[in-house]
């Protein structure tokens, strides 16, 4: 077979890792592909001096490379939902070239249209590296679990948040302090909003939802909360109650539609997801025949993500073709979202209250009026007339009722801060 010609747009962390992997494992890859994989072109704002780019044409303009270079596969590693990244991918597909991308934002916002373009052109649009880095979760959902009807898929999809929450638990330090450390170590961006506000996780969850349930990718239907309000006190309280706090993406089939939600969760300490610490990711899928499957590994970084990029290239090289989302883009059903108001579960509530007689009676009445049943209360010591933290957990209840109860509690004069709620998931 002829060699497979590869062009890479973007030579940052993942792009550099991909170039290195193609060079270092060239013989292994040729054996597995049945033909040579050759890097013929690369594009970046500046040409890195430390990458093995010999024999590859270098472009300072990725759009020009997509238009002018002679390649079979374009690898897009620029990032961003639109702009240059979307332009080069659209150009490559228009030219009838295969595309591999690590760009979860672009797939979450434009994946359906791009998959349709690829199918019309008879080429592949692949995005294994876009979710969970080196963990082969896309292929597993699309192919390995294809015989199953999936009931839910959930997981830790952002290593930055998992590192912050793990370090807060291990050191007792507050969020802002640990975030600053994560930035100094390179685990968090200078502007960490996409990570800590849950947007990155939501992009990935929208993709997993489509693969799991055969629905069109619909990022706009994801409920998103981040971890800014999680305190060291919450993490200590969770441990005392037998839980760990994780930022999770959860997609679940319900009687009324598909839940898509991203938010901090309390999960049992000894659960498969509760034991995943540091920068690691984990994804859990539940199928009717296979049961529960757990995937864990490094969800980001140069080499793990490059591994996923090249795995997609190998599929193209050997002629293995599967629709991008498991079924043709035209066969993906519109996503019917389940209302978060209908979600039913247990809840953790942290209150800051003035320690005065009758406060608990008012809180209990607010819960009673909305038919919310209290499970436990934690309060450390007394400080008459002073502000004290109070932690409560409540039994399974409808989210609509919980929110109404919190509105009533917020109106109590002795409650001096807005209540902080974290959902409890009994995985």
C-alpha positions in Angstrom: 0.0 0.0 0.0 1.1 3.6 -0.5 2.3 5.7 2.4 -0.3 7.7 4.3 0.5 11.4 4.1 -0.2 13.4 7.3 -0.5 17.2 7.8 -0.6 18.6 11.3 -2.2 22.0 12.1 -0.9 23.1 15.5 2.5 22.2 17.1 1.7 23.0 20.8 1.7 20.4 23.5 -0.3 17.8 21.8 1.0 18.6 18.3 4.6 18.2 19.5 3.7 15.0 21.2 2.1 13.6 18.0 5.2 14.5 15.9 7.4 12.9 18.4 5.3 9.7 18.6 5.1 9.4 14.8 8.9 9.7 14.6 9.9 7.6 17.6 7.5 4.7 16.9 7.7 4.8 13.1 8.5 1.2 12.6 5.9 -0.1 15.0 3.3 2.1 13.3 4.2 0.9 9.8 3.9 -2.7 11.0 0.5 -2.1 12.5 -0.8 0.1 9.6 0.6 -2.1 6.9 2.2 1.0 5.3 4.4 3.9 6.2 2.9 6.9 8.0 4.7 10.0 6.8 4.5 13.6 8.1 4.4 15.7 5.0 3.3 19.1 6.3 3.0 21.0 9.6 1.6 24.5 10.5 2.2 26.7 13.5 2.9 30.4 14.1 6.6 29.6 14.6 8.6 26.5 13.7 9.8 24.6 16.8 13.5 23.8 16.8 13.1 20.8 19.0 10.7 18.7 16.9 11.7 16.1 14.2 10.1 17.9 11.2 12.7 16.9 8.6 11.1 16.3 5.2 7.9 18.1 6.2 6.8 21.3 4.6 6.4 24.0 7.2 3.6 26.6 7.0 3.1 29.7 9.2 -0.6 29.7 8.1 -2.7 26.6 8.8 -5.3 27.7 6.4 -2.7 27.8 3.6 -1.5 24.4 4.5 -5.0 22.9 4.4 -5.5 24.4 0.9 -2.1 23.8 -0.6 -0.4 20.8 0.9 -0.6 17.3 -0.5 -1.9 15.1 2.3 -4.3 12.3 3.1 -5.1 13.1 6.7 -5.3 16.5 8.4 -4.7 16.5 12.1 -6.2 19.6 13.8 -4.6 20.5 17.1 -5.2 24.2 17.2 -8.3 24.3 19.4 -11.3 26.6 19.7 -14.8 26.1 18.6 -14.5 28.1 15.4 -11.9 30.4 13.7 -8.8 28.8 12.2 -9.5 25.3 13.6 -13.0 25.1 12.0 -11.7 26.6 8.7 -8.9 24.1 8.3 -11.1 21.1 9.1 -13.8 22.4 6.7 -11.2 22.9 4.0 -9.8 19.4 4.4 -13.2 17.7 4.3 -14.2 19.8 1.3 -11.0 18.5 -0.5 -12.1 14.9 0.4 -9.4 14.4 3.0 -9.7 12.6 6.3 -9.6 14.6 9.6 -8.5 13.8 13.1 -9.1 16.4 15.8 -8.5 16.8 19.6 -10.8 19.8 19.6 -13.7 19.0 22.0 -15.2 22.5 21.7 -15.4 22.3 17.9 -16.9 18.8 18.0 -19.5 19.8 20.7 -20.6 22.8 18.6 -20.1 21.7 15.0 -19.6 17.9 15.2 -22.9 17.0 13.6 -22.3 19.2 10.6 -18.7 18.1 10.2 -19.6 14.4 10.5 -22.2 15.0 7.7 -19.6 16.6 5.5 -17.2 13.7 6.1 -19.9 11.1 5.2 -20.8 13.0 2.1 -17.2 13.0 1.0 -16.6 9.4 1.9 -13.9 10.2 4.4 -13.4 9.9 8.2 -14.0 12.6 10.8 -12.4 11.2 14.0 -12.0 12.7 17.5 -10.8 10.1 19.9 -8.4 12.5 21.5 -11.1 15.1 22.2 -12.4 13.3 25.2 -10.4 11.9 28.1 -7.0 12.1 26.4 -5.3 8.7 26.2 -8.4 6.8 27.4 -10.0 5.1 24.4 -13.5 5.9 25.5 -14.8 7.2 22.1 -14.0 3.9 20.4 -15.3 1.9 23.4 -18.7 3.6 23.3 -18.9 3.6 19.5 -17.7 0.1 18.8 -16.9 -2.0 21.9 -20.3 -1.4 23.5 -22.3 -1.1 20.3 -24.4 -4.2 21.1 -25.7 -2.6 24.4 -28.5 -0.2 25.2 -26.7 2.3 27.5 -28.6 3.7 30.5 -26.0 6.2 31.6 -22.4 7.4 31.1 -20.6 9.6 33.6 -17.2 10.5 34.7 -14.4 12.8 35.8 -13.5 14.5 32.5 -11.3 17.4 33.6 -7.9 16.7 35.2 -7.4 20.2 36.4 -10.6 20.2 38.5 -9.8 16.7 39.8 -6.3 17.8 40.8 -7.6 20.9 42.6 -10.3 18.9 44.6 -7.8 16.1 45.4 -5.2 18.6 46.7 -7.8 20.5 48.7 -8.7 17.2 50.4 -5.1 16.1 51.0 -3.9 19.5 52.3 -6.9 21.1 53.8 -6.2 24.3 51.8 -8.8 26.5 50.2 -9.8 26.6 46.5 -8.0 29.8 45.5 -4.7 28.7 47.0 -4.7 25.4 45.3 -5.8 26.9 42.0 -2.8 29.2 42.1 -0.5 26.2 42.7 -2.1 24.3 39.8 -1.5 27.3 37.5 2.2 27.5 38.6 2.6 23.8 37.9 1.0 24.1 34.5 -2.1 22.0 35.4 -4.4 25.1 35.0 -4.4 27.8 32.4 -3.7 31.5 33.2 -7.4 31.9 32.6 -8.8 28.7 34.1 -12.5 29.5 33.5 -13.2 26.8 31.0 -11.9 24.2 33.4 -13.1 25.3 36.8 -16.5 26.6 35.6 -17.3 23.2 34.0 -17.3 24.3 30.3 -14.6 21.9 29.3 -16.3 19.0 31.0 -19.6 20.0 29.3 -18.1 19.9 25.8 -16.9 16.4 26.5 -20.1 15.3 28.0 -22.1 16.5 25.0 -20.0 14.3 22.8 -20.3 11.3 25.1 -24.1 11.7 25.2 -24.4 11.5 21.4 -22.3 8.4 21.3 -24.1 6.7 24.2 -27.7 7.5 23.1 -27.6 8.0 19.4 -28.7 11.6 19.7 -27.4 14.8 17.9 -24.7 16.6 19.9 -26.5 19.4 21.8 -24.1 21.4 24.0 -26.9 24.0 24.7 -28.9 21.4 26.6 -26.1 20.7 29.2 -26.7 22.0 32.7 -23.3 23.4 33.9 -21.9 24.3 37.3 -18.2 24.6 38.3 -16.2 24.2 41.5 -15.5 27.8 42.6 -17.9 27.5 45.6 -16.5 24.2 46.9 -14.7 25.0 50.2 -12.2 23.1 52.3 -15.1 22.8 54.9 -17.3 21.1 52.3 -14.5 18.6 51.5 -13.9 17.8 55.2 -17.7 17.4 55.8 -17.9 15.1 52.8 -15.1 12.9 54.2 -16.9 12.8 57.6 -20.1 11.7 55.8 -18.3 9.0 53.8 -18.0 10.9 50.5 -15.6 12.6 48.2 -16.3 15.6 46.0 -15.7 15.3 42.3 -16.7 17.5 39.3 -18.7 15.0 37.2 -20.3 15.0 33.8 -23.4 12.8 33.9 -25.6 11.7 31.0 -28.5 9.5 31.9 -31.6 8.1 30.1 -34.8 8.9 32.0 -38.5 8.4 31.3 -38.8 12.0 30.1 -35.6 12.4 28.1 -31.8 12.6 28.5 -30.2 14.3 31.4 -27.0 16.1 30.7 -25.5 17.8 33.8 -22.1 18.9 34.9 -21.6 19.9 38.6 -19.8 19.0 41.8 -21.0 15.7 43.3 -20.5 13.8 46.5 -19.8 10.2 45.7 -19.0 7.3 48.0 -15.4 7.2 49.0 -15.0 3.6 47.9 -16.8 3.9 44.6 -15.0 3.4 41.4 -15.2 7.1 40.7 -14.4 8.2 44.2 -11.0 6.6 44.1 -9.7 8.5 41.1 -7.4 11.3 42.2 -5.0 13.9 40.9 -5.0 14.7 37.2 -6.5 11.4 36.2 -9.8 11.0 34.4 -12.3 8.2 34.6 -15.4 7.3 32.5 -18.1 4.8 33.6 -20.7 3.4 31.2 -23.6 1.1 32.1 -25.1 -1.2 29.4 -27.9 -3.7 29.6 -25.8 -6.7 28.7 -22.2 -5.7 29.7 -23.2 -4.0 33.0 -20.8 -1.4 34.4 -17.5 -0.7 32.6 -14.9 1.7 34.0 -12.2 3.4 32.0 -9.4 5.3 33.9 -6.2 7.0 32.8 -4.5 10.2 32.0 -7.0 12.6 30.4 -4.6 15.2 29.0 -0.9 15.8 28.3 1.3 15.6 25.3 1.9 11.8 25.1 -1.5 10.4 26.3 -3.4 12.6 23.9 -0.9 12.0 21.1 -1.5 8.3 21.6 -5.2 8.8 20.9 -4.4 11.0 17.8 -2.3 8.3 16.3 -4.8 5.6 17.1 -7.3 7.4 14.9 -4.6 7.8 12.2 -4.0 4.0 12.3 -7.7 3.3 11.8 -7.6 5.5 8.7 -4.4 3.9 7.5 -5.9 0.4 7.7 -9.2 1.3 6.2 -11.3 0.8 9.4 -14.3 3.1 9.1 -17.1 3.8 11.4 -19.6 6.7 11.4 -18.2 9.5 13.6 -21.0 9.1 16.2 -21.6 5.4 15.7 -24.5 5.9 13.3 -24.8 8.1 10.2 -25.2 11.8 11.1 -28.6 11.8 9.5 -29.7 9.0 11.7 -28.9 10.8 15.0 -32.2 11.6 16.8 -32.8 15.1 18.1 -31.9 15.2 21.8 -35.0 15.5 24.1 -33.7 16.9 27.3 -35.0 15.8 30.7 -35.8 18.8 33.0 -33.3 19.1 35.9 -36.3 20.0 38.1 -37.4 16.3 37.7 -34.1 14.9 38.8 -34.4 12.9 42.0 -31.6 12.4 44.5 -30.0 13.2 47.9 -28.5 16.5 48.6 -25.8 18.1 50.9 -26.5 21.6 52.2 -24.1 24.0 53.9 -25.5 26.9 55.8 -23.9 29.8 57.6 -26.4 30.9 60.4 -26.5 33.1 63.5 -26.5 30.8 66.5 -29.9 31.8 68.0 -32.8 29.9 69.5 -35.4 28.9 66.9 -33.1 28.9 63.9 -33.4 25.1 63.3 -37.2 25.3 63.7 -37.3 27.7 60.8 -35.0 25.6 58.6 -37.0 22.4 59.5 -40.2 24.2 58.6 -38.9 25.3 55.2 -37.9 21.7 54.4 -41.2 20.3 55.8 -43.3 22.7 53.7 -41.6 21.4 50.5 -41.8 17.8 51.6 -38.0 17.4 51.9 -36.9 14.9 54.5 -33.8 15.7 56.6 -31.3 12.8 57.0 -28.5 14.2 59.1 -27.2 17.5 60.7 -23.6 18.4 61.6 -22.7 21.4 63.8 -19.4 21.8 65.5 -19.9 23.5 68.9 -22.0 26.5 70.0 -21.3 30.2 69.6 -24.4 32.1 70.8 -25.0 35.2 68.8 -22.1 34.3 66.4 -22.1 32.9 62.9 -21.6 29.1 62.7 -21.6 26.6 59.8 -24.3 23.9 59.7 -24.3 21.0 57.4 -27.3 18.9 56.5 -28.0 16.0 54.2 -31.5 15.2 53.0 -33.1 12.0 51.7 -33.9 11.4 48.0 -36.2 14.2 46.9 -37.1 15.9 43.7 -34.8 18.8 42.7 -37.7 21.1 42.2 -38.7 20.6 45.9 -35.1 21.0 47.1 -34.7 24.3 45.2 -38.0 25.7 46.6 -36.9 24.7 50.1 -33.5 26.5 49.6 -35.4 29.6 48.5 -37.4 29.5 51.8 -34.2 28.9 53.8 -32.4 31.8 52.1 -35.2 34.1 53.3 -34.7 33.3 57.0 -33.1 36.3 58.6 -30.5 34.2 60.6 -29.2 32.6 57.4 -26.4 35.0 56.6 -25.0 33.5 53.3 -26.8 31.9 50.4 -27.1 28.1 51.0 -24.6 26.0 49.2 -25.9 22.8 47.8 -24.1 19.8 46.4 -25.9 16.8 44.8 -25.1 13.3 46.2 -24.8 10.5 43.7 -25.0 6.9 45.0 -22.8 5.3 42.4 
